[in-house]
Amino acid sequence: MTVSMSKPRLDRRFALTLLLGAGLALSAQAQSVSYRIATEGTYPPWSFKDAQGGLQGWDVDIAHALCEKMKARCEIVAQDWDGIIPGLMARKFDLIVASMAITEQRRQRVDFSDKYKETISRFVARKGAPDDTGPDALKGKRIGVQRGSIQAAYLSQNYKSSDLKFYDTPQAAELDLVAGRVDYIFGNMVTYFIGFMKTPEAASFAFVGPELKGGLLGDGNGIAVRKGDTALLEKVNAALAAIRADGTYDRITAKYFPFKLM
């Protein structure tokens, strides 16, 4: 005997099928969101390549955490510092997560997220060097710095009487300091503290002069997006707030540093 199914039951099943299909479609759509993220890759402990060529570091872990909160698939790529903002503007990638200092000059080219860490800059020189690192005190001195960095901009404006040497990476400047080809290097204090200052080669060197920040040296670090990309910027800021609120940010920081960054 054939049992007929009532129309209301059929309607309910049809509605449930539609709802299930819509939910799956929305889920698939959410998972299809993808971003290409640039970092530097030569700037330990912030970003560097491991023995297998994979990207590691604090910024890389932060980028992965943000992508998880945004429910997005992300590809993280290494980009030379000089080309990192031009590459963003040329749509080679969607975000820069590379400990980029927030400066007025950069604000003219990109939009920044909320601050996600502080930056303090400092000089390093051979032990016994005078603690005065002002422009007059370093007149004629050879100073190494990474080209394209906020520290390079600061030196170019304020240390016109010094002999400035520009390098593609911080490590290249450190090597020249050890070799005696420069008298000072100038860069991120935390980077030096965790990296160069922990090496045997740094035994004869020390921080000199005051801790410097603000102005050309930036108002902390932010994540850069293309000018006017407000939708992505809102997602990034929401994700940043989420990883700070749930402890993810502090757990990532503790993996690399014995102190807080904010």
C-alpha positions, 0 to 999 in steps of 0.5 A: 500500500502506498502512503502519501505524504502530506503537503505541509510535511513536504513543505517543511522538508523543502524549507529545511533543505533550502536552509541547509543549502544556504548554510553550506553556501555561506560556509563555503563563501566564508572559507573562500576568502583569502589574503596574500600577506607580505612580511620581510623574512630577513628580520629575526625574531620578527620574521625569518626563514627556517632551514627548510625555507619556511617563514617563521617569527613573531609577525608570521605567528601574528599573521596566522592568528589574525587569519584564523580570527578572520576565517580566511585562508592566507598565504604569507610571502617574503618581500624585500623591505624596499619593495614592500609598500610598492608591492602592496600598492601594486596589489601583489598582496593585500596586507603587510604584517612586518613590524612596520612603524606608523609614520605620517609619511607612510600614512600618505601611501597606506592605511594602518590598523590599530597599533599592535606593538611599540618600537624603540630605536637605539644606537649600538657601538663598541663598549666605552663609546661616549653615551652622547649620540646626538648629531653633533657628537656623531659628526663624521662617524660612520653609522650603519642602518637598514635602507628604507627603515624609519631609522634610515629616515631619522638619520637622513634628516638629523645626522647630515654630518655623519657618514651614513651607510645603508644596508639591505638587512640589519644583519649586514650592518651588524657584520660591518660593525663587528668588522670595524667598517662602521662605528655605530649601528642604529635600529630596533632595540628589541631586535638587537636585544634578542638577536645581535646582542646575544651573539658572541660577536657582540661581546665587545658592543653595547647600547649607547645613548637614549631610547628613541621613539615618536616623530619620524621613528613612528607611533608604534607599529601597525598592519598596512592595507591599501589606501581606502580598503576600509572593509579589510581594515575593519576586519583586521582591527576586529581580529587584533582586538580578538587575539588580545582579548583571548590571550593569543597575542600574549602567548605568541609574544611569550614564545619570542620575548621575556617581556611585553611589547605593549 
